[in-house]
Amino acid sequence: SDRDGNFSYSLAGALFRYDYHYDNPGMDLAYLPDGGQSLQRRVNGTGDGRSQGINLSPRLNWTLAGGDTLTAQFFLSAGRSENRSHSRSETELGMRPDYDTTDSQNDNDFRYGRADLTWAHKLEGGAKLELKFGASGSGSTADGHPVGYIDGVGLALDRTVRVEASERGLSSTGKYAAPWVPGHALSMGWDGAFTRREEDRWQRELALPGGRPPVNSDEDYNADIKRLALYAQDEWEITPRWSMYAGVRWEGIDTRSDGDSFDAVQQRSSVWSPLLQTLWKLPDTKGDQVRLALTRTYKAPQTGSL
Protein backbone atom coordinates (compact mmCIF):
# COMPACT_ATOMS: atom_id res chain seq x y z
CA SER A 1 0.00 0.00 0.00
CA ASP A 2 1.07 3.63 -0.54
CA ARG A 3 -0.17 7.22 -0.76
CA ASP A 4 0.55 10.06 -3.18
CA GLY A 5 -1.24 13.30 -2.34
CA ASN A 6 -4.99 12.77 -2.65
CA PHE A 7 -4.57 9.23 -4.02
CA SER A 8 -3.88 6.04 -2.09
CA TYR A 9 -3.97 2.35 -2.92
CA SER A 10 -3.57 -1.08 -1.40
CA LEU A 11 -3.18 -4.59 -2.81
CA ALA A 12 -3.73 -7.80 -0.89
CA GLY A 13 -3.23 -11.24 -2.37
CA ALA A 14 -3.10 -14.87 -1.39
CA LEU A 15 -1.95 -18.10 -2.98
CA PHE A 16 -3.16 -21.43 -1.60
CA ARG A 17 -2.60 -25.08 -2.33
CA TYR A 18 -3.28 -28.15 -0.24
CA ASP A 19 -3.36 -31.90 -0.75
CA TYR A 20 -5.50 -34.30 1.25
CA HIS A 21 -6.21 -37.99 1.76
CA TYR A 22 -9.04 -39.58 3.69
CA ASP A 23 -10.25 -43.04 4.73
CA ASN A 24 -13.98 -43.40 5.28
CA PRO A 25 -14.97 -46.81 6.65
CA GLY A 26 -18.62 -47.26 7.60
CA MET A 27 -21.56 -49.57 8.10
CA ASP A 28 -25.02 -49.30 6.50
CA LEU A 29 -27.82 -50.77 8.65
CA ALA A 30 -31.59 -50.91 8.09
CA TYR A 31 -34.47 -52.35 10.13
CA LEU A 32 -38.07 -53.35 9.45
CA PRO A 33 -41.01 -51.81 11.36
CA ASP A 34 -41.12 -54.89 13.63
CA GLY A 35 -37.48 -54.38 14.61
CA GLY A 36 -36.01 -57.11 12.43
CA GLN A 37 -32.80 -56.23 10.64
CA SER A 38 -33.07 -56.04 6.83
CA LEU A 39 -29.66 -54.69 5.81
CA GLN A 40 -26.05 -54.89 6.93
CA ARG A 41 -23.45 -53.60 4.57
CA ARG A 42 -19.80 -52.72 5.23
CA VAL A 43 -18.45 -49.82 3.18
CA ASN A 44 -14.80 -48.83 2.88
CA GLY A 45 -13.98 -45.62 1.05
CA THR A 46 -10.77 -43.73 0.35
CA GLY A 47 -10.02 -40.52 -1.45
CA ASP A 48 -7.27 -38.15 -2.52
CA GLY A 49 -7.40 -34.63 -3.81
CA ARG A 50 -5.79 -31.27 -4.33
CA SER A 51 -7.10 -27.71 -4.30
CA GLN A 52 -5.20 -24.62 -5.39
CA GLY A 53 -5.99 -21.04 -6.30
CA ILE A 54 -5.26 -17.33 -6.07
CA ASN A 55 -7.11 -14.32 -4.60
CA LEU A 56 -6.38 -10.65 -5.30
CA SER A 57 -8.10 -7.59 -3.80
CA PRO A 58 -6.85 -4.20 -5.06
CA ARG A 59 -8.31 -0.99 -3.60
CA LEU A 60 -7.99 2.57 -4.95
CA ASN A 61 -8.97 5.73 -3.06
CA TRP A 62 -9.25 9.37 -4.16
CA THR A 63 -10.03 12.45 -2.06
CA LEU A 64 -11.77 14.95 -4.33
CA ALA A 65 -12.43 18.67 -4.06
CA GLY A 66 -14.87 19.65 -1.32
CA GLY A 67 -14.04 16.58 0.77
CA ASP A 68 -15.74 14.03 -1.51
CA THR A 69 -14.20 10.56 -1.63
CA LEU A 70 -14.17 7.98 -4.43
CA THR A 71 -13.24 4.36 -3.77
CA ALA A 72 -12.78 1.51 -6.24
CA GLN A 73 -12.65 -1.95 -4.70
CA PHE A 74 -11.91 -5.14 -6.69
CA PHE A 75 -11.82 -8.83 -5.87
CA LEU A 76 -10.48 -11.49 -8.22
CA SER A 77 -10.34 -15.21 -7.55
CA ALA A 78 -9.49 -18.30 -9.60
CA GLY A 79 -8.74 -21.89 -8.71
CA ARG A 80 -8.87 -25.56 -9.48
CA SER A 81 -9.65 -28.70 -7.49
CA GLU A 82 -9.17 -32.40 -8.22
CA ASN A 83 -10.55 -35.42 -6.39
CA ARG A 84 -10.23 -39.19 -6.81
CA SER A 85 -12.32 -41.56 -4.70
CA HIS A 86 -12.80 -45.33 -4.31
CA SER A 87 -15.57 -47.17 -2.47
CA ARG A 88 -16.07 -50.90 -1.86
CA SER A 89 -19.26 -52.42 -0.37
CA GLU A 90 -19.52 -55.88 1.23
CA THR A 91 -23.18 -56.87 1.69
CA GLU A 92 -23.63 -59.27 4.62
CA LEU A 93 -27.44 -59.07 4.82
CA GLY A 94 -30.07 -57.72 2.47
CA MET A 95 -29.96 -56.27 -1.01
CA ARG A 96 -26.68 -55.46 -2.66
CA PRO A 97 -26.13 -51.86 -3.91
CA ASP A 98 -26.34 -50.99 -7.58
CA TYR A 99 -22.54 -51.32 -7.74
CA ASP A 100 -20.31 -53.23 -5.36
CA THR A 101 -17.31 -51.08 -6.24
CA THR A 102 -17.27 -47.49 -7.46
CA ASP A 103 -14.45 -45.23 -8.58
CA SER A 104 -14.89 -41.54 -9.30
CA GLN A 105 -12.77 -38.75 -10.71
CA ASN A 106 -13.85 -35.08 -10.40
CA ASP A 107 -12.16 -31.94 -11.68
CA ASN A 108 -13.42 -28.39 -11.09
CA ASP A 109 -12.29 -24.96 -12.31
CA PHE A 110 -13.74 -21.66 -11.10
CA ARG A 111 -13.29 -17.94 -11.78
CA TYR A 112 -14.84 -14.97 -9.98
CA GLY A 113 -14.48 -11.19 -10.27
CA ARG A 114 -16.19 -8.24 -8.64
CA ALA A 115 -15.80 -4.45 -8.87
CA ASP A 116 -17.40 -1.85 -6.58
CA LEU A 117 -17.31 1.93 -6.98
CA THR A 118 -18.32 4.08 -3.99
CA TRP A 119 -18.81 7.87 -3.98
CA ALA A 120 -19.35 9.82 -0.74
CA HIS A 121 -20.50 13.45 -1.07
CA LYS A 122 -20.89 16.00 1.73
CA LEU A 123 -23.86 18.36 1.51
CA GLU A 124 -24.76 21.55 3.30
CA GLY A 125 -25.97 21.43 6.87
CA GLY A 126 -24.02 18.28 7.74
CA ALA A 127 -25.92 16.05 5.30
CA LYS A 128 -24.12 13.24 3.47
CA LEU A 129 -24.90 11.20 0.36
CA GLU A 130 -23.23 7.86 -0.38
CA LEU A 131 -23.70 5.91 -3.63
CA LYS A 132 -22.28 2.50 -4.49
CA PHE A 133 -22.43 0.55 -7.75
CA GLY A 134 -21.14 -2.97 -8.26
CA ALA A 135 -20.74 -5.57 -10.99
CA SER A 136 -19.70 -9.21 -10.71
CA GLY A 137 -19.16 -12.23 -12.90
CA SER A 138 -18.23 -15.85 -12.34
CA GLY A 139 -17.78 -19.04 -14.27
CA SER A 140 -17.14 -22.66 -13.39
CA THR A 141 -16.60 -25.98 -15.12
CA ALA A 142 -17.03 -29.37 -13.43
CA ASP A 143 -16.11 -32.71 -15.00
CA GLY A 144 -17.08 -36.00 -13.35
CA HIS A 145 -16.30 -39.58 -14.37
CA PRO A 146 -17.87 -42.23 -12.10
CA VAL A 147 -17.51 -45.93 -12.94
CA GLY A 148 -19.19 -48.85 -11.18
CA TYR A 149 -18.44 -52.58 -10.97
CA ILE A 150 -20.71 -55.51 -10.06
CA ASP A 151 -19.12 -58.64 -8.59
CA GLY A 152 -19.29 -61.45 -11.11
CA VAL A 153 -20.22 -59.09 -13.95
CA GLY A 154 -17.45 -56.51 -14.14
CA LEU A 155 -17.78 -52.96 -15.40
CA ALA A 156 -21.47 -51.96 -15.31
CA LEU A 157 -21.35 -48.14 -15.28
CA ASP A 158 -19.14 -45.74 -17.21
CA ARG A 159 -20.51 -42.19 -17.07
CA THR A 160 -19.09 -38.79 -17.97
CA VAL A 161 -20.74 -35.59 -16.76
CA ARG A 162 -19.82 -32.02 -17.60
CA VAL A 163 -21.42 -28.94 -16.03
CA GLU A 164 -20.70 -25.39 -17.18
CA ALA A 165 -22.15 -22.44 -15.28
CA SER A 166 -21.83 -18.68 -15.53
CA GLU A 167 -23.31 -15.94 -13.39
CA ARG A 168 -23.50 -12.15 -13.77
CA GLY A 169 -24.75 -9.54 -11.36
CA LEU A 170 -25.32 -5.82 -10.91
CA SER A 171 -25.97 -4.06 -7.61
CA SER A 172 -26.60 -0.56 -6.32
CA THR A 173 -26.90 0.92 -2.83
CA GLY A 174 -27.48 4.45 -1.68
CA LYS A 175 -27.79 6.28 1.62
CA TYR A 176 -28.78 9.84 2.48
CA ALA A 177 -28.35 11.11 6.03
CA ALA A 178 -29.04 14.59 7.39
CA PRO A 179 -29.73 16.17 10.79
CA TRP A 180 -33.33 17.37 11.09
CA VAL A 181 -33.85 18.29 14.76
CA PRO A 182 -31.23 18.67 17.52
CA GLY A 183 -29.83 15.26 18.42
CA HIS A 184 -31.67 13.49 15.58
CA ALA A 185 -30.60 12.55 12.06
CA LEU A 186 -32.81 11.18 9.30
CA SER A 187 -31.30 8.33 7.29
CA MET A 188 -32.85 6.68 4.23
CA GLY A 189 -31.65 4.61 1.33
CA TRP A 190 -31.96 1.62 -0.95
CA ASP A 191 -30.24 -1.67 -1.72
CA GLY A 192 -30.94 -3.35 -5.07
CA ALA A 193 -29.41 -6.16 -7.09
CA PHE A 194 -29.97 -8.26 -10.21
CA THR A 195 -28.36 -11.67 -10.71
CA ARG A 196 -28.60 -14.07 -13.66
CA ARG A 197 -27.24 -17.61 -13.86
CA GLU A 198 -26.95 -19.90 -16.89
CA GLU A 199 -26.06 -23.56 -16.44
CA ASP A 200 -25.68 -26.51 -18.83
CA ARG A 201 -25.23 -30.18 -17.96
CA TRP A 202 -24.28 -33.01 -20.33
CA GLN A 203 -24.33 -36.70 -19.32
CA ARG A 204 -23.18 -39.65 -21.36
CA GLU A 205 -23.11 -43.35 -20.41
CA LEU A 206 -21.66 -46.36 -22.23
CA ALA A 207 -23.89 -49.33 -23.08
CA LEU A 208 -22.31 -52.18 -21.08
CA PRO A 209 -23.19 -55.90 -20.72
CA GLY A 210 -24.89 -56.49 -17.39
CA GLY A 211 -25.49 -52.81 -16.80
CA ARG A 212 -28.68 -50.82 -16.90
CA PRO A 213 -29.73 -49.03 -20.11
CA PRO A 214 -27.60 -45.91 -20.65
CA VAL A 215 -29.06 -42.60 -19.47
CA ASN A 216 -27.87 -39.79 -21.73
CA SER A 217 -29.16 -36.26 -21.27
CA ASP A 218 -28.60 -32.63 -22.20
CA GLU A 219 -30.07 -30.19 -19.68
CA ASP A 220 -29.90 -26.45 -19.19
CA TYR A 221 -31.57 -23.82 -17.07
CA ASN A 222 -31.52 -20.07 -16.46
CA ALA A 223 -32.36 -18.27 -13.23
CA ASP A 224 -32.92 -14.56 -12.47
CA ILE A 225 -33.17 -12.84 -9.11
CA LYS A 226 -34.28 -9.22 -8.75
CA ARG A 227 -34.15 -7.67 -5.30
CA LEU A 228 -34.91 -4.19 -3.97
CA ALA A 229 -34.92 -2.90 -0.40
CA LEU A 230 -35.94 0.56 0.85
CA TYR A 231 -35.48 1.84 4.39
CA ALA A 232 -35.80 4.93 6.54
CA GLN A 233 -34.75 5.46 10.15
CA ASP A 234 -34.25 8.10 12.81
CA GLU A 235 -30.79 8.15 14.41
CA TRP A 236 -31.08 9.65 17.90
CA GLU A 237 -27.99 10.62 19.89
CA ILE A 238 -29.34 10.66 23.43
CA THR A 239 -25.91 11.28 25.01
CA PRO A 240 -22.37 11.24 23.58
CA ARG A 241 -22.16 7.56 24.65
CA TRP A 242 -25.74 6.42 24.15
CA SER A 243 -27.57 6.38 20.80
CA MET A 244 -30.73 4.77 19.42
CA TYR A 245 -31.97 4.00 15.89
CA ALA A 246 -35.58 3.30 14.96
CA GLY A 247 -37.10 2.81 11.53
CA VAL A 248 -38.64 0.46 9.02
CA ARG A 249 -37.39 -1.53 6.01
CA TRP A 250 -39.25 -3.04 3.04
CA GLU A 251 -37.69 -5.65 0.79
CA GLY A 252 -39.16 -7.24 -2.32
CA ILE A 253 -37.84 -10.09 -4.43
CA ASP A 254 -38.70 -11.52 -7.84
CA THR A 255 -37.27 -14.92 -8.81
CA ARG A 256 -37.65 -16.70 -12.13
CA SER A 257 -36.19 -19.93 -13.48
CA ASP A 258 -36.73 -21.93 -16.66
CA GLY A 259 -35.09 -24.91 -18.31
CA ASP A 260 -35.56 -27.60 -20.89
CA SER A 261 -36.62 -30.19 -18.30
CA PHE A 262 -39.22 -28.16 -16.33
CA ASP A 263 -41.79 -25.42 -16.82
CA ALA A 264 -40.88 -21.81 -16.10
CA VAL A 265 -41.48 -20.76 -12.49
CA GLN A 266 -41.81 -17.19 -11.22
CA GLN A 267 -42.35 -16.04 -7.63
CA ARG A 268 -42.76 -12.56 -6.14
CA SER A 269 -42.78 -11.75 -2.44
CA SER A 270 -42.00 -8.94 -0.03
CA VAL A 271 -41.59 -8.34 3.68
CA TRP A 272 -41.73 -5.39 6.09
CA SER A 273 -39.11 -5.31 8.83
CA PRO A 274 -38.87 -3.13 11.93
CA LEU A 275 -35.52 -1.53 12.72
CA LEU A 276 -34.77 -0.88 16.38
CA GLN A 277 -31.26 -0.59 17.78
CA THR A 278 -29.50 0.96 20.75
CA LEU A 279 -25.76 1.42 21.25
CA TRP A 280 -23.83 2.11 24.47
CA LYS A 281 -20.15 3.10 24.33
CA LEU A 282 -18.53 1.84 27.51
CA PRO A 283 -16.77 4.54 29.56
CA ASP A 284 -13.02 4.42 30.19
CA THR A 285 -12.45 2.09 27.20
CA LYS A 286 -11.01 2.46 23.71
CA GLY A 287 -13.88 1.66 21.39
CA ASP A 288 -15.64 -1.01 23.49
CA GLN A 289 -19.39 -0.89 23.04
CA VAL A 290 -22.58 -2.89 23.61
CA ARG A 291 -25.27 -3.12 20.94
CA LEU A 292 -28.84 -4.41 21.26
CA ALA A 293 -30.96 -4.72 18.13
CA LEU A 294 -34.38 -6.00 17.08
CA THR A 295 -35.11 -6.61 13.42
CA ARG A 296 -36.49 -9.18 11.00
CA THR A 297 -34.18 -10.76 8.44
CA TYR A 298 -35.11 -11.87 4.94
CA LYS A 299 -32.64 -13.77 2.76
CA ALA A 300 -33.05 -14.33 -0.93
CA PRO A 301 -32.20 -17.78 -2.38
CA GLN A 302 -29.06 -18.26 -4.44
CA THR A 303 -29.48 -18.64 -8.19
CA GLY A 304 -27.97 -22.13 -7.96
CA SER A 305 -30.95 -23.15 -5.81
CA LEU A 306 -33.46 -22.24 -8.52
C-alpha positions in Angstrom: 0.0 0.0 0.0 1.1 3.6 -0.5 -0.2 7.2 -0.8 0.5 10.1 -3.2 -1.2 13.3 -2.3 -5.0 12.8 -2.7 -4.6 9.2 -4.0 -3.9 6.0 -2.1 -4.0 2.4 -2.9 -3.6 -1.1 -1.4 -3.2 -4.6 -2.8 -3.7 -7.8 -0.9 -3.2 -11.2 -2.4 -3.1 -14.9 -1.4 -2.0 -18.1 -3.0 -3.2 -21.4 -1.6 -2.6 -25.1 -2.3 -3.3 -28.1 -0.2 -3.4 -31.9 -0.8 -5.5 -34.3 1.3 -6.2 -38.0 1.8 -9.0 -39.6 3.7 -10.3 -43.0 4.7 -14.0 -43.4 5.3 -15.0 -46.8 6.7 -18.6 -47.3 7.6 -21.6 -49.6 8.1 -25.0 -49.3 6.5 -27.8 -50.8 8.6 -31.6 -50.9 8.1 -34.5 -52.3 10.1 -38.1 -53.3 9.4 -41.0 -51.8 11.4 -41.1 -54.9 13.6 -37.5 -54.4 14.6 -36.0 -57.1 12.4 -32.8 -56.2 10.6 -33.1 -56.0 6.8 -29.7 -54.7 5.8 -26.1 -54.9 6.9 -23.4 -53.6 4.6 -19.8 -52.7 5.2 -18.4 -49.8 3.2 -14.8 -48.8 2.9 -14.0 -45.6 1.0 -10.8 -43.7 0.4 -10.0 -40.5 -1.5 -7.3 -38.2 -2.5 -7.4 -34.6 -3.8 -5.8 -31.3 -4.3 -7.1 -27.7 -4.3 -5.2 -24.6 -5.4 -6.0 -21.0 -6.3 -5.3 -17.3 -6.1 -7.1 -14.3 -4.6 -6.4 -10.6 -5.3 -8.1 -7.6 -3.8 -6.8 -4.2 -5.1 -8.3 -1.0 -3.6 -8.0 2.6 -5.0 -9.0 5.7 -3.1 -9.2 9.4 -4.2 -10.0 12.4 -2.1 -11.8 15.0 -4.3 -12.4 18.7 -4.1 -14.9 19.7 -1.3 -14.0 16.6 0.8 -15.7 14.0 -1.5 -14.2 10.6 -1.6 -14.2 8.0 -4.4 -13.2 4.4 -3.8 -12.8 1.5 -6.2 -12.6 -2.0 -4.7 -11.9 -5.1 -6.7 -11.8 -8.8 -5.9 -10.5 -11.5 -8.2 -10.3 -15.2 -7.6 -9.5 -18.3 -9.6 -8.7 -21.9 -8.7 -8.9 -25.6 -9.5 -9.7 -28.7 -7.5 -9.2 -32.4 -8.2 -10.6 -35.4 -6.4 -10.2 -39.2 -6.8 -12.3 -41.6 -4.7 -12.8 -45.3 -4.3 -15.6 -47.2 -2.5 -16.1 -50.9 -1.9 -19.3 -52.4 -0.4 -19.5 -55.9 1.2 -23.2 -56.9 1.7 -23.6 -59.3 4.6 -27.4 -59.1 4.8 -30.1 -57.7 2.5 -30.0 -56.3 -1.0 -26.7 -55.5 -2.7 -26.1 -51.9 -3.9 -26.3 -51.0 -7.6 -22.5 -51.3 -7.7 -20.3 -53.2 -5.4 -17.3 -51.1 -6.2 -17.3 -47.5 -7.5 -14.4 -45.2 -8.6 -14.9 -41.5 -9.3 -12.8 -38.7 -10.7 -13.9 -35.1 -10.4 -12.2 -31.9 -11.7 -13.4 -28.4 -11.1 -12.3 -25.0 -12.3 -13.7 -21.7 -11.1 -13.3 -17.9 -11.8 -14.8 -15.0 -10.0 -14.5 -11.2 -10.3 -16.2 -8.2 -8.6 -15.8 -4.5 -8.9 -17.4 -1.9 -6.6 -17.3 1.9 -7.0 -18.3 4.1 -4.0 -18.8 7.9 -4.0 -19.3 9.8 -0.7 -20.5 13.5 -1.1 -20.9 16.0 1.7 -23.9 18.4 1.5 -24.8 21.6 3.3 -26.0 21.4 6.9 -24.0 18.3 7.7 -25.9 16.0 5.3 -24.1 13.2 3.5 -24.9 11.2 0.4 -23.2 7.9 -0.4 -23.7 5.9 -3.6 -22.3 2.5 -4.5 -22.4 0.5 -7.7 -21.1 -3.0 -8.3 -20.7 -5.6 -11.0 -19.7 -9.2 -10.7 -19.2 -12.2 -12.9 -18.2 -15.8 -12.3 -17.8 -19.0 -14.3 -17.1 -22.7 -13.4 -16.6 -26.0 -15.1 -17.0 -29.4 -13.4 -16.1 -32.7 -15.0 -17.1 -36.0 -13.3 -16.3 -39.6 -14.4 -17.9 -42.2 -12.1 -17.5 -45.9 -12.9 -19.2 -48.9 -11.2 -18.4 -52.6 -11.0 -20.7 -55.5 -10.1 -19.1 -58.6 -8.6 -19.3 -61.5 -11.1 -20.2 -59.1 -13.9 -17.5 -56.5 -14.1 -17.8 -53.0 -15.4 -21.5 -52.0 -15.3 -21.3 -48.1 -15.3 -19.1 -45.7 -17.2 -20.5 -42.2 -17.1 -19.1 -38.8 -18.0 -20.7 -35.6 -16.8 -19.8 -32.0 -17.6 -21.4 -28.9 -16.0 -20.7 -25.4 -17.2 -22.2 -22.4 -15.3 -21.8 -18.7 -15.5 -23.3 -15.9 -13.4 -23.5 -12.2 -13.8 -24.8 -9.5 -11.4 -25.3 -5.8 -10.9 -26.0 -4.1 -7.6 -26.6 -0.6 -6.3 -26.9 0.9 -2.8 -27.5 4.5 -1.7 -27.8 6.3 1.6 -28.8 9.8 2.5 -28.4 11.1 6.0 -29.0 14.6 7.4 -29.7 16.2 10.8 -33.3 17.4 11.1 -33.9 18.3 14.8 -31.2 18.7 17.5 -29.8 15.3 18.4 -31.7 13.5 15.6 -30.6 12.6 12.1 -32.8 11.2 9.3 -31.3 8.3 7.3 -32.9 6.7 4.2 -31.7 4.6 1.3 -32.0 1.6 -0.9 -30.2 -1.7 -1.7 -30.9 -3.3 -5.1 -29.4 -6.2 -7.1 -30.0 -8.3 -10.2 -28.4 -11.7 -10.7 -28.6 -14.1 -13.7 -27.2 -17.6 -13.9 -26.9 -19.9 -16.9 -26.1 -23.6 -16.4 -25.7 -26.5 -18.8 -25.2 -30.2 -18.0 -24.3 -33.0 -20.3 -24.3 -36.7 -19.3 -23.2 -39.7 -21.4 -23.1 -43.3 -20.4 -21.7 -46.4 -22.2 -23.9 -49.3 -23.1 -22.3 -52.2 -21.1 -23.2 -55.9 -20.7 -24.9 -56.5 -17.4 -25.5 -52.8 -16.8 -28.7 -50.8 -16.9 -29.7 -49.0 -20.1 -27.6 -45.9 -20.7 -29.1 -42.6 -19.5 -27.9 -39.8 -21.7 -29.2 -36.3 -21.3 -28.6 -32.6 -22.2 -30.1 -30.2 -19.7 -29.9 -26.4 -19.2 -31.6 -23.8 -17.1 -31.5 -20.1 -16.5 -32.4 -18.3 -13.2 -32.9 -14.6 -12.5 -33.2 -12.8 -9.1 -34.3 -9.2 -8.8 -34.2 -7.7 -5.3 -34.9 -4.2 -4.0 -34.9 -2.9 -0.4 -35.9 0.6 0.9 -35.5 1.8 4.4 -35.8 4.9 6.5 -34.7 5.5 10.1 -34.3 8.1 12.8 -30.8 8.2 14.4 -31.1 9.6 17.9 -28.0 10.6 19.9 -29.3 10.7 23.4 -25.9 11.3 25.0 -22.4 11.2 23.6 -22.2 7.6 24.7 -25.7 6.4 24.1 -27.6 6.4 20.8 -30.7 4.8 19.4 -32.0 4.0 15.9 -35.6 3.3 15.0 -37.1 2.8 11.5 -38.6 0.5 9.0 -37.4 -1.5 6.0 -39.2 -3.0 3.0 -37.7 -5.7 0.8 -39.2 -7.2 -2.3 -37.8 -10.1 -4.4 -38.7 -11.5 -7.8 -37.3 -14.9 -8.8 -37.7 -16.7 -12.1 -36.2 -19.9 -13.5 -36.7 -21.9 -16.7 -35.1 -24.9 -18.3 -35.6 -27.6 -20.9 -36.6 -30.2 -18.3 -39.2 -28.2 -16.3 -41.8 -25.4 -16.8 -40.9 -21.8 -16.1 -41.5 -20.8 -12.5 -41.8 -17.2 -11.2 -42.4 -16.0 -7.6 -42.8 -12.6 -6.1 -42.8 -11.8 -2.4 -42.0 -8.9 0.0 -41.6 -8.3 3.7 -41.7 -5.4 6.1 -39.1 -5.3 8.8 -38.9 -3.1 11.9 -35.5 -1.5 12.7 -34.8 -0.9 16.4 -31.3 -0.6 17.8 -29.5 1.0 20.8 -25.8 1.4 21.3 -23.8 2.1 24.5 -20.2 3.1 24.3 -18.5 1.8 27.5 -16.8 4.5 29.6 -13.0 4.4 30.2 -12.4 2.1 27.2 -11.0 2.5 23.7 -13.9 1.7 21.4 -15.6 -1.0 23.5 -19.4 -0.9 23.0 -22.6 -2.9 23.6 -25.3 -3.1 20.9 -28.8 -4.4 21.3 -31.0 -4.7 18.1 -34.4 -6.0 17.1 -35.1 -6.6 13.4 -36.5 -9.2 11.0 -34.2 -10.8 8.4 -35.1 -11.9 4.9 -32.6 -13.8 2.8 -33.0 -14.3 -0.9 -32.2 -17.8 -2.4 -29.1 -18.3 -4.4 -29.5 -18.6 -8.2 -28.0 -22.1 -8.0 -31.0 -23.2 -5.8 -33.5 -22.2 -8.5 
